[in-house]
Amino acid sequence: MSVDLRGWKEIRRHPEAPEDLKHPQHDGRGPAHASPPAHRSTGGGWGWILQVVTGAALLVLVVVHLVAQHFVVDAPGGLRDYESVLDYLGNPVLLTVEILFLVAVVWHAMLGLRSILLDLGLGATGRRRVTIGVSVLGSATLAYGVGLLVVLVT
């Protein structure tokens, strides 16, 4: 949880400021007259940008996936059988699209999971452990998914 402390000195100097703001209690960390620490970001900007980028990529890739897998198929109900899936994945362009779709889904899901877990208000060690755990889970999921696609293609 972060607190915006901009303008702290101005509030303390204001003649109508409450006494507890003019003379904050000493918490045992550093000198009693020290100003509070400047606002420090927890580094969520890049995660948010990547979440938006992967979300936009998912919008495009899910449409491509649905059209290619279900709407241009000469099968009953738009469902491919095993042989037609193998033929579909045999095309390198479509295989690349499916791998990108997998990467976007996993990346988006792991960033969302990390964001939810970081909202629990963990300390620095907890945030680091969450980041490492989500990274390991995402890497394992990608390795498994790409491994399955490689096995199907070969």
N, C-alpha and C positions, 0 to 999 in steps of 0.2 A: 504494500500500500504506500503510495507516495503522496506527499503533501506539497503543495505549491507554496513556497516561502518567498516568492518575489514580493518586494515591497515591505519586508519584515522591519527594516530599520525605520522606514517612514511611519509605520504603525506605532512603533515603540516611542518615537519622538513626538507623535501627535498629542496635543494637550488633553484631548478628551478620550484618549485610549484607556482601556481598563488597566488597573494596577498590575494584574497578573501578566499582561503583555509588556508593560514597561519594565518589569523586573521578573523575568521568567525564573522559575525555580531551577536550582542546579541539580542535574541528574547524575553527577559523578563522572561524567565523561568530559575531560578537558576543563579549562578554566571557567569559572562561573560567569565571567563577563564575555565569553566568546559568543559570536553570532551563530545562529543555527547554520548547518551546512547548506550550500547552494543546492537547488533542485538537481537531481541526478536521474537521468533516464535509465530504464532497465533494458534498453535495446529492443523494443518491440516493433520498431519501424520497419525493418527489413522483413520480419515475419508477416506483418500485415500486408506489405506490398506483394510478397510471394503468394500469400493467400488469395489476394485479388487476381494476380496473374494466373494462378492455377485454376481459379474459379472461372475466369474468362476462357481459358484453354479448354476446360471441361465442357463449357457450353458448346464450343465448336466441335470438339472431339466426340461428344456423345451423339450429336446429330450425325456426324460422319459414320460413327459406329452403327447407329440404328438404321440408317439408310442402307449402308453396305451389307449389314448382316440380316436385315429383316424385310426391307421394302423392295429390293431388286433381286429377290430370290424366286426361282420358279418351283417352289416347294409349297405344299399345302400349309396354310397358316403362316407362311413366312418364316418357317423354322428350317434351318439347314440340318442335313444329316452329317454324320461324321466325315464322310468322303468329301462333301462340299465344303466343310470347314477346313479340311486339309488343303483343298484346292485354293480356297480363299487365302489362307495363310501362306501359301506358296508364292504369292505375289509379294515381292520385296517392299513395294510401296505400301500395300495394305498391312503387311506385318509391321512396318515402321509406325504406321498410324496406330495400330493396336498397342504397340509398346509405349508410344507416347501417351496414349490414353491411360494405360496402367500406371505410368510414372506420375501423370497429373492427378489421378485418383488417390494414389498412395501419398504423394506429397501433400495434397490438400487435406487429406484425412489426418495425417500426422501433425500438420501445423494446427489444425483445429483441436485435436486432442491435447497438444502441448499448450495451446491457449487456454483451454478449459482447466487443465491441471495447474497452470500458473496463476489462474484466478483464485486459487485456494490460499494465496498469500504466503507462499513458502519463502524461506530465507534463501540466501545465495547458494548454499550447498544443496538445498532441495530443488531449486531451479536448475542447477547444473545436472543433478541426477535425473530430473524429468527430461531435460534436453537429451542427455545421453541415452536414457531408456527409450524415448520415442525415436531417436535416430537408429538405434539398434533394431527396434521393432519394424520401422519403415524399411531399413536395408534388408532385413530378413524377408519381409513381404515382397519386396521388389525382386530379390534373388529367386524366391520361390516362383513368382509369376513369370518372370523372364525365362527361368529354367523350364517351366511347363511349356511355354511357347516354343522354345528351342527344341524340346523333345517332340512336340507335335510336328514341327517343320521337318526335322531330320528323319 
